[in-house]
Amino acid sequence: MEPLFPDKRKAITGEFFISDSRLKNHSRKAFKKISSWKASAQLTDIDLHFHEQFENLVRNSFFNLVSNSYVLSKENFFERPLNN
């Protein structure tokens, strides 16, 4: 089977752009969640129940503990050969 990118530089560049676009997308979503949480905290006439739901959403989205092996598996560390 032919590789998608026969030139290694193009393969590295393509992988970089894919990971960069994913990171930008995740960062944009996180920024929107945090900014909407801050805006809801500043409102005085907001329903207490709604504010608690929002805090739970932010807490469960960003402050979960994960193991090292989970992060390495999500980054496909074990599937790629180590080229040092």
Secondary structure, DSSP 8 states (H G I E B T S, - for coil): ---S-SSHHHHHHHHHHHHHHHHHHHHHHHHHHHHHHHHHHH-SSS-HHHHHHHHHHHHHHH-----HHHHHHHTTTTTS----
